[in-house]
Amino acid sequence: MLETIAKQDIEKTVFTFIDVETTGLSPRSARVCEVAAISFRGADRVETLAELVNPGMPIPAEVSRIHGITDLMVKDSPSFGGVAPRLLAMLEGSVLVAHNAEFDLGFLRAECERVGLRLPKLHVVDTLVIARKSGKFQSNRLGSIAAELNISSEGWHRALADVEMTRKIFEHFISAFRADGAVTVADLINKSGGKKTS
């Protein structure tokens, strides 16, 4: 499956942009409290998922101050296991794009393991890696890159807003990769410093 996707034309490939908000920084001790994903093929939006998730533990006040998600907001939300099947179906057969992908993937792997599921093997493009390689931004934080590219950073630190920002930043970068000769997913992975998940 990964080899087939690698040969696909970028324009015909589904890219799924993803972001999670969490109760802390470590997937061993913290949990996901919001997940958002948007799948695009070219300019066409294929599917959108945006769900608050009941993490099954209190959200620390200092973390709530960052993303604005409180215990009250998530108390009637589904657990990760209730959201996972739809999320995994979106990821299957697509290329995952995230900003600081290792953070999101670490939490998604841990949450999937807790409910007896596995993330599919994926090609991953990380806009943070691309930003660092380009070396042209004052700060490589998502909202800061968006501001420098005149992309709205309104709602920064909420999953759906962050996914929309990541998509627009990715579109900025992919234009440069195309101009440099990228046609297939493999070309994009090579030029972007992307990788495969195990």
C-alpha positions in Angstrom: 0.0 0.0 0.0 2.8 2.5 0.9 4.7 1.7 -2.3 1.5 2.3 -4.3 0.8 5.7 -2.6 4.5 6.7 -3.1 4.0 6.4 -6.9 0.8 8.4 -7.0 0.7 11.9 -8.5 0.5 14.5 -5.7 -2.7 15.9 -7.3 -4.5 12.6 -7.1 -3.4 11.7 -3.5 -5.5 12.2 -0.4 -3.6 14.2 2.2 -5.0 14.1 5.8 -4.1 17.0 8.0 -4.3 16.2 11.7 -3.9 17.8 15.1 -4.6 16.7 18.6 -5.0 18.7 21.8 -4.0 17.0 25.0 -4.0 17.1 28.8 -0.2 17.3 28.9 3.0 16.7 27.0 3.7 12.9 27.5 1.5 10.3 25.8 2.4 8.0 28.7 0.7 10.1 31.4 -1.5 12.5 29.4 -4.5 11.9 27.1 -6.1 13.4 24.0 -8.9 15.8 24.7 -9.6 17.0 21.1 -8.8 15.7 17.7 -9.3 17.2 14.2 -8.5 15.9 10.8 -9.3 17.2 7.3 -8.7 15.1 4.2 -8.0 16.9 0.8 -7.5 15.6 -2.7 -6.1 18.5 -4.6 -8.3 21.5 -3.8 -11.3 19.2 -2.9 -12.1 18.7 0.7 -12.9 15.0 1.1 -13.8 14.7 4.8 -13.6 16.6 8.0 -13.5 15.3 11.6 -13.5 17.6 14.6 -14.3 16.1 18.0 -13.8 17.0 21.6 -12.7 13.8 23.4 -13.4 12.9 27.1 -9.8 12.1 28.2 -11.0 10.2 31.3 -8.9 12.4 33.5 -8.9 16.0 34.7 -7.4 18.7 32.3 -4.9 20.7 34.3 -5.7 24.4 34.6 -2.4 25.5 33.1 -3.1 23.3 30.0 -6.7 24.6 29.7 -5.2 28.1 29.6 -3.3 27.2 26.5 -6.0 25.5 24.4 -9.1 26.7 26.2 -10.6 23.2 26.6 -12.1 22.5 30.1 -13.4 19.5 31.9 -16.9 20.8 31.5 -16.5 21.0 27.7 -15.5 17.3 27.4 -17.6 15.7 30.1 -20.3 14.5 27.7 -17.9 13.9 24.8 -17.0 10.4 23.4 -13.9 8.7 24.6 -11.0 8.3 22.1 -12.3 4.8 21.3 -15.6 6.3 20.1 -13.8 8.6 17.7 -10.9 6.3 16.6 -12.7 4.1 13.9 -13.7 7.2 11.8 -10.2 8.8 12.3 -8.4 5.6 11.3 -10.7 5.2 8.2 -9.7 8.7 7.2 -6.0 8.0 7.6 -6.1 4.7 5.7 -4.6 5.2 2.2 -3.8 8.8 2.7 -0.6 10.8 3.4 -0.6 12.3 7.0 0.4 15.9 7.3 1.0 17.6 10.7 3.1 20.3 12.4 5.4 18.5 14.8 4.0 15.2 13.6 5.9 13.1 16.2 3.9 14.8 19.0 0.5 13.9 17.4 1.6 10.4 16.3 2.9 9.6 19.8 -0.5 10.4 21.3 -2.4 8.7 18.5 -0.3 5.5 18.9 -0.8 5.5 22.7 -4.5 6.1 22.5 -5.0 3.4 19.8 -3.1 0.9 21.9 -5.3 1.6 24.9 -8.4 0.6 22.9 -6.8 -2.3 21.0 -6.4 -0.6 17.7 -3.3 0.2 15.5 -2.4 3.2 13.4 -2.0 2.2 9.8 1.4 2.5 8.2 1.6 6.0 6.7 3.7 8.4 4.7 4.2 11.4 6.9 5.0 15.0 5.9 5.9 17.3 8.9 5.5 21.1 8.2 7.8 21.7 11.2 10.6 19.7 9.6 10.1 21.6 6.3 10.1 25.0 8.2 13.3 24.1 10.0 14.9 23.0 6.7 13.9 26.2 4.9 15.5 28.2 7.7 13.6 31.3 6.8 11.2 31.8 9.8 11.9 33.8 12.9 10.0 31.1 14.9 9.0 27.6 13.7 5.9 27.6 15.9 2.7 27.0 13.9 1.0 30.3 14.6 4.2 32.2 14.0 4.8 30.6 10.6 1.2 31.3 9.7 1.6 35.0 10.6 4.8 35.3 8.6 3.0 33.8 5.6 -0.1 36.1 6.1 -2.2 33.1 7.0 -4.8 33.7 9.8 -3.7 32.2 13.1 -7.1 32.9 14.7 -8.0 30.0 17.1 -4.4 28.8 17.4 -4.2 25.9 19.8 -7.6 24.5 19.0 -7.4 21.4 16.9 -9.5 22.4 13.9 -7.9 25.9 13.6 -4.5 24.3 13.8 -5.3 21.8 11.1 -6.5 24.5 8.8 -3.3 26.5 9.4 -1.2 23.4 8.8 -3.0 22.8 5.5 -2.4 26.4 4.3 1.3 26.3 5.3 1.6 22.9 3.5 0.1 24.4 0.4 2.7 27.2 0.5 5.6 24.7 0.8 4.2 22.3 -1.8 4.1 25.0 -4.4 7.9 25.4 -4.0 8.4 21.6 -4.1 6.3 21.4 -7.3 8.4 24.2 -8.9 11.5 22.1 -7.9 10.1 19.2 -9.9 8.1 17.2 -7.3 5.4 15.2 -9.1 4.8 12.1 -7.0 4.3 11.4 -3.3 7.8 9.9 -3.3 9.2 13.2 -4.7 7.4 15.1 -2.0 8.6 12.8 0.8 12.2 13.2 -0.4 12.1 17.0 -0.8 10.2 17.6 2.5 12.3 15.3 4.7 9.1 13.2 5.3 9.1 9.5 6.4 7.0 6.4 6.9 5.5 5.4 10.2 6.2 2.0 11.5 
